[in-house]
Amino acid sequence: MNAKTDKVIETPRLLMRRMTSADLPAIAEIFADPEVMRFYQSGVRDRAATVAWLERNLERYAREGVGLYALIHRESGELAGHCGFIVWELSGRRELEIAYCLAKKFWGHGLASEAAIACRQYAFAALDEPRVISIIHHQNEASKRVAIRNGMRVWRKTEIKGTPVVIYAVEAPDPACDAASKTGTGRPPNRSA
Ligand SMILES: CC(C)(COP(=O)(O)OP(=O)(O)OC[C@H]1O[C@@H](n2cnc3c(N)ncnc32)[C@H](O)[C@@H]1OP(=O)(O)O)[C@@H](O)C(=O)NCCC(=O)NCCS
């Protein structure tokens, strides 16, 4: 797999591409930071756990067509973290989660929001998803802010494997409403005034 040609999503400051096994050292460094991993059930991941995580993620690309992507900071060329999609089955319904994780040195510059928003737009426009969600540890305020910036609102509060989480969600825009806003009538164009 050629990482350079495996671009999925671009934003002004970031490039999201499929990961490869060559990303292991950069991902392992991020996953070894206790502050970054504070809200993950796994806690910090050692190299072996990161190898297993990367394998699971590569399997996602093959099985689901989507997964978590390497987040490349364009200016520095560094792997800043990951952002992308995880498929869930919740209450018998398929849901697409937008997930994100950045190395600490990249926090606080709006990069997670930029990546998450681009993923939401991609999910609606390119993947034709009806809704996207983000599953967030109930105390992870930074992640909640990213979800809100991404147009999401609290959908459910529940527990996953014993951890209290808040699930944020946003529905795809209704194409009829979009058309209406473009006509300026506030109504879909096929309806009479
Ligand atoms: C969550 C995370 C991705 C946010 O990344 P980021 O690039 O710093 O986020 P942004 O700069 O886009 O900031 C988004 C908002 O969060 C706020 N924020 C950032 N860190 C915060 C903190 N520690 N506490 C509260 N709010 C915080 C920002 O002020 C901003 O708020 P605003 O919308 O009111 O302006 C990053 O902190 C991270 O990687 N954490 C570890 C991994 C993780 O927990 N991932 C989420 C799993 S669900």
The ligand as an SDF file (V2000), in Angstrom:
LIG
                    3D

 48 50  0  0  0  0  0  0  0  0999 V2000
  -10.0920   15.6930   22.6240 C   0  0  0  0  0  0  0  0  0  0  0  0
   -8.9920   16.2150   21.7340 C   0  0  0  0  0  0  0  0  0  0  0  0
   -8.9740   15.4050   20.4450 C   0  0  0  0  0  0  0  0  0  0  0  0
   -9.2650   17.6960   21.4080 C   0  0  0  0  0  0  0  0  0  0  0  0
   -8.2820   18.1150   20.4770 O   0  0  0  0  0  0  0  0  0  0  0  0
   -7.9810   19.6560   20.1920 P   0  0  0  0  0  0  0  0  0  0  0  0
   -7.3870   19.7500   18.8270 O   0  0  0  0  0  0  0  0  0  0  0  0
   -7.2010   20.2350   21.3290 O   0  0  0  0  0  0  0  0  0  0  0  0
   -9.4300   20.2690   20.1730 O   0  0  0  0  0  0  0  0  0  0  0  0
   -9.8090   21.7090   19.5910 P   0  0  0  0  0  0  0  0  0  0  0  0
   -8.5980   22.5930   19.6250 O   0  0  0  0  0  0  0  0  0  0  0  0
  -10.5040   21.4810   18.2920 O   0  0  0  0  0  0  0  0  0  0  0  0
  -10.7780   22.2690   20.6980 O   0  0  0  0  0  0  0  0  0  0  0  0
  -12.1560   22.0370   20.6890 C   0  0  0  0  0  0  0  0  0  0  0  0
  -12.7570   22.6660   21.9280 C   0  0  0  0  0  0  0  0  0  0  0  0
  -12.3340   21.9550   23.1020 O   0  0  0  0  0  0  0  0  0  0  0  0
  -11.8730   22.8890   24.0570 C   0  0  0  0  0  0  0  0  0  0  0  0
  -10.8950   22.2090   24.8900 N   0  0  0  0  0  0  0  0  0  0  0  0
   -9.6680   21.7810   24.5140 C   0  0  0  0  0  0  0  0  0  0  0  0
   -9.0780   21.1640   25.5640 N   0  0  0  0  0  0  0  0  0  0  0  0
   -9.9460   21.2510   26.5950 C   0  0  0  0  0  0  0  0  0  0  0  0
   -9.9270   20.7840   27.9520 C   0  0  0  0  0  0  0  0  0  0  0  0
   -8.8770   20.1210   28.4370 N   0  0  0  0  0  0  0  0  0  0  0  0
  -11.0210   21.0160   28.7190 N   0  0  0  0  0  0  0  0  0  0  0  0
  -12.0960   21.6520   28.2270 C   0  0  0  0  0  0  0  0  0  0  0  0
  -12.1850   22.1000   26.9520 N   0  0  0  0  0  0  0  0  0  0  0  0
  -11.1130   21.9040   26.1700 C   0  0  0  0  0  0  0  0  0  0  0  0
  -11.3060   24.0140   23.2340 C   0  0  0  0  0  0  0  0  0  0  0  0
  -11.2090   25.1980   23.9870 O   0  0  0  0  0  0  0  0  0  0  0  0
  -12.3570   24.1180   22.1660 C   0  0  0  0  0  0  0  0  0  0  0  0
  -13.4910   24.7260   22.7400 O   0  0  0  0  0  0  0  0  0  0  0  0
  -14.4130   25.7900   21.9680 P   0  0  0  0  0  0  0  0  0  0  0  0
  -15.1660   24.9760   20.9750 O   0  0  0  0  0  0  0  0  0  0  0  0
  -15.2620   26.3600   23.0360 O   0  0  0  0  0  0  0  0  0  0  0  0
  -13.4720   26.7720   21.3260 O   0  0  0  0  0  0  0  0  0  0  0  0
   -7.6010   16.1130   22.4120 C   0  0  0  0  0  0  0  0  0  0  0  0
   -7.6980   16.7300   23.6760 O   0  0  0  0  0  0  0  0  0  0  0  0
   -7.1370   14.6900   22.5740 C   0  0  0  0  0  0  0  0  0  0  0  0
   -6.5650   14.1040   21.6650 O   0  0  0  0  0  0  0  0  0  0  0  0
   -7.3730   14.0950   23.7580 N   0  0  0  0  0  0  0  0  0  0  0  0
   -6.9240   12.7360   24.0500 C   0  0  0  0  0  0  0  0  0  0  0  0
   -7.6780   11.6980   23.2310 C   0  0  0  0  0  0  0  0  0  0  0  0
   -9.1640   11.7500   23.4850 C   0  0  0  0  0  0  0  0  0  0  0  0
   -9.6050   11.8450   24.6330 O   0  0  0  0  0  0  0  0  0  0  0  0
   -9.9260   11.6430   22.4000 N   0  0  0  0  0  0  0  0  0  0  0  0
  -11.3630   11.6320   22.4570 C   0  0  0  0  0  0  0  0  0  0  0  0
  -11.8870   10.2720   22.7550 C   0  0  0  0  0  0  0  0  0  0  0  0
  -13.6760   10.3030   22.7890 S   0  0  0  0  0  0  0  0  0  0  0  0
  1  2  1  0
  2  3  1  0
  2  4  1  0
  2 36  1  0
  4  5  1  0
  5  6  1  0
  6  7  2  0
  6  8  1  0
  6  9  1  0
  9 10  1  0
 10 11  2  0
 10 12  1  0
 10 13  1  0
 13 14  1  0
 14 15  1  0
 15 16  1  0
 15 30  1  0
 16 17  1  0
 17 18  1  0
 17 28  1  0
 18 19  1  0
 18 27  1  0
 19 20  2  0
 20 21  1  0
 21 22  1  0
 21 27  2  0
 22 23  1  0
 22 24  2  0
 24 25  1  0
 25 26  2  0
 26 27  1  0
 28 29  1  0
 28 30  1  0
 30 31  1  0
 31 32  1  0
 32 33  2  0
 32 34  1  0
 32 35  1  0
 36 37  1  0
 36 38  1  0
 38 39  2  0
 38 40  1  0
 40 41  1  0
 41 42  1  0
 42 43  1  0
 43 44  2  0
 43 45  1  0
 45 46  1  0
 46 47  1  0
 47 48  1  0
M  END
$$$$
